[in-house]
Amino acid sequence: MTDDLLTLNYKPHMPPKTDYGIGIVGCGGIVQYAVLPTYRKHKLNVVACYDINRATAEQVAQEFGIPKVYDSLEALAADPEIQICEISVPPQHQLDIARTCIAAGKHLLCQKPLADTLPHAAEIVRLAREGGVKLAVNQQLRWGPGLRAARDLIRKGWIGQVVDASIQVSVNTPWHMWPWLAVSPRLEVQYHSIHYIDAIRSILGDPVWVTSRHARNPLQGQIVGETKTITIMDYAGDLQALIADNHYNHSDDYFAIFRFIGTEGHITGTLGAMYNYPHGREDTLEWSSKVHYPDKRFEAKLEGRWIPDAFIGPTASLMQAIQDGATPETDGYDNLQTLRVVEAAYLSMAENRSINLDECQAVPCPD
Ligand SMILES: NC(=O)c1ccc[n+]([C@@H]2O[C@H](COP(=O)([O-])OP(=O)(O)OC[C@H]3O[C@@H](n4cnc5c(N)ncnc54)[C@H](O)[C@@H]3O)[C@@H](O)[C@H]2O)c1
């Protein structure tokens, strides 16, 4: 076996230039426990922040040593030291904020979901394209160590042709961290399974058919949306991917696992972040292969976590794209394909049928 085959290529690649001025819009939970700790570790240049709640912005600026706190989005967007605006607000506000930042010529790193509706997301993508700025979406699970390593193994042919994939999560999710989500009619697929849909797309590409079933749990009380879902992504050639999530497993038998079964081997692992969100633990990864080492079962010790470490992935990819004139891996157009699967999942549930992805077109793609 060659060294290249044995070396798992799963860590985000930092571009040569990383000192772009970053302005943070929205300074809530995800910024505090994931974005800024990761940026501090990588010594990124966060120059300013803004939140509609000034006290939150000031507290975050103090904790992370951010030099400027702005009173308005317009003031932050006008700061010539800022090249990248990073938006982390509930998604119904993202379009208006993106419009202001794009008009000021800033590159954008937006949170998932890119917007509350597919047309609003498409509008952000259109505005960024017409404004000549780069847009990346923070679908950082693609850079989660376990799934990124699985992608590397699959690309190197360890398990042959992939015929079956699954992500199954049955945990106790702390929904109280997001009070604004409690009233959302869409919950699990739009805010959580969207990570799994995007990560599977990054490995297997776009499905042809989407079938999805959603349920509530007797324990969820006033929370409006679905919290237990099963989504099947059917591909050409009989490949199927299953995503099954239950967020009200209050027993001690909880799990968050992924599996890829191929014609020549298998990969299995755990998503550490989901074992005690957001603190979590490291992912695990095991695999076997009839191709490269038939009598051996492999196990890897992976560094970093989906939360917070993987957050550097979309940022590094955006910075690389800015300096190369290229496209970030999770750019807006790519993200619209993830959102089409999300849309198809809700349509499937509403109409009790499988949805061909072409039905969820509504998205102008680039030439
Ligand atoms: N990528 C991930 O793994 C991940 C994880 C959690 C949350 N998120 C996403 O991040 C976003 C924020 O989630 P959160 O958990 O930080 O929520 P949060 O409620 O903890 O924080 C949101 C912050 O945005 C501020 N805000 C709201 N509207 C604003 C506006 N118009 N202008 C400026 N500030 C505004 C609020 O005051 C608050 O401080 C959501 O879209 C969520 O889906 C992503």
The ligand as an SDF file (V2000), in Angstrom:
LIG
                    3D

 44 48  0  0  0  0  0  0  0  0999 V2000
  -23.6850   25.2630   11.4080 N   0  0  0  0  0  0  0  0  0  0  0  0
  -24.1470   24.7890   12.5640 C   0  0  0  0  0  0  0  0  0  0  0  0
  -23.7780   23.7180   13.0210 O   0  0  0  0  0  0  0  0  0  0  0  0
  -25.1500   25.6000   13.3450 C   0  0  0  0  0  0  0  0  0  0  0  0
  -25.4160   25.2850   14.6840 C   0  0  0  0  0  0  0  0  0  0  0  0
  -26.3180   26.0790   15.3820 C   0  0  0  0  0  0  0  0  0  0  0  0
  -26.9640   27.1370   14.7490 C   0  0  0  0  0  0  0  0  0  0  0  0
  -26.7010   27.3890   13.4340 N   0  0  0  0  0  0  0  0  0  0  0  0
  -27.3740   28.4880   12.7100 C   0  0  0  0  0  0  0  0  0  0  0  0
  -26.8290   29.7300   13.1360 O   0  0  0  0  0  0  0  0  0  0  0  0
  -27.8370   30.7330   13.1450 C   0  0  0  0  0  0  0  0  0  0  0  0
  -27.8630   31.3620   14.5220 C   0  0  0  0  0  0  0  0  0  0  0  0
  -28.1030   30.3470   15.4830 O   0  0  0  0  0  0  0  0  0  0  0  0
  -27.6930   30.5260   17.0120 P   0  0  0  0  0  0  0  0  0  0  0  0
  -27.7500   29.1660   17.6080 O   0  0  0  0  0  0  0  0  0  0  0  0
  -26.4460   31.3180   17.1560 O   0  0  0  0  0  0  0  0  0  0  0  0
  -28.9400   31.3780   17.5180 O   0  0  0  0  0  0  0  0  0  0  0  0
  -28.9950   32.3750   18.7640 P   0  0  0  0  0  0  0  0  0  0  0  0
  -30.4430   32.6250   19.0030 O   0  0  0  0  0  0  0  0  0  0  0  0
  -28.1740   31.8330   19.8840 O   0  0  0  0  0  0  0  0  0  0  0  0
  -28.2730   33.7000   18.2480 O   0  0  0  0  0  0  0  0  0  0  0  0
  -28.8080   34.5040   17.2270 C   0  0  0  0  0  0  0  0  0  0  0  0
  -28.2470   35.9210   17.4170 C   0  0  0  0  0  0  0  0  0  0  0  0
  -28.6300   36.7090   16.3110 O   0  0  0  0  0  0  0  0  0  0  0  0
  -29.0200   38.0050   16.8040 C   0  0  0  0  0  0  0  0  0  0  0  0
  -29.9000   38.5940   15.7900 N   0  0  0  0  0  0  0  0  0  0  0  0
  -31.1640   38.2390   15.4720 C   0  0  0  0  0  0  0  0  0  0  0  0
  -31.6080   38.9960   14.4440 N   0  0  0  0  0  0  0  0  0  0  0  0
  -30.5990   39.8230   14.1090 C   0  0  0  0  0  0  0  0  0  0  0  0
  -30.4490   40.8370   13.1210 C   0  0  0  0  0  0  0  0  0  0  0  0
  -31.4400   41.1350   12.2740 N   0  0  0  0  0  0  0  0  0  0  0  0
  -29.2720   41.5080   13.0590 N   0  0  0  0  0  0  0  0  0  0  0  0
  -28.2600   41.2110   13.9260 C   0  0  0  0  0  0  0  0  0  0  0  0
  -28.3570   40.2760   14.8930 N   0  0  0  0  0  0  0  0  0  0  0  0
  -29.5110   39.5800   14.9720 C   0  0  0  0  0  0  0  0  0  0  0  0
  -29.7070   37.7170   18.1350 C   0  0  0  0  0  0  0  0  0  0  0  0
  -29.7600   38.8400   18.9600 O   0  0  0  0  0  0  0  0  0  0  0  0
  -28.7900   36.6130   18.6840 C   0  0  0  0  0  0  0  0  0  0  0  0
  -27.7140   37.1280   19.4410 O   0  0  0  0  0  0  0  0  0  0  0  0
  -29.1340   30.0200   12.7420 C   0  0  0  0  0  0  0  0  0  0  0  0
  -29.3820   30.2030   11.3740 O   0  0  0  0  0  0  0  0  0  0  0  0
  -28.8600   28.5490   12.9960 C   0  0  0  0  0  0  0  0  0  0  0  0
  -29.5780   27.6930   12.1220 O   0  0  0  0  0  0  0  0  0  0  0  0
  -25.8050   26.6560   12.7380 C   0  0  0  0  0  0  0  0  0  0  0  0
  1  2  1  0
  2  3  2  0
  2  4  1  0
  4  5  1  0
  4 44  2  0
  5  6  2  0
  6  7  1  0
  7  8  2  0
  8  9  1  0
  8 44  1  0
  9 10  1  0
  9 42  1  0
 10 11  1  0
 11 12  1  0
 11 40  1  0
 12 13  1  0
 13 14  1  0
 14 15  2  0
 14 16  1  0
 14 17  1  0
 17 18  1  0
 18 19  2  0
 18 20  1  0
 18 21  1  0
 21 22  1  0
 22 23  1  0
 23 24  1  0
 23 38  1  0
 24 25  1  0
 25 26  1  0
 25 36  1  0
 26 27  1  0
 26 35  1  0
 27 28  2  0
 28 29  1  0
 29 30  1  0
 29 35  2  0
 30 31  1  0
 30 32  2  0
 32 33  1  0
 33 34  2  0
 34 35  1  0
 36 37  1  0
 36 38  1  0
 38 39  1  0
 40 41  1  0
 40 42  1  0
 42 43  1  0
M  CHG  2   8   1  16  -1
M  END
$$$$
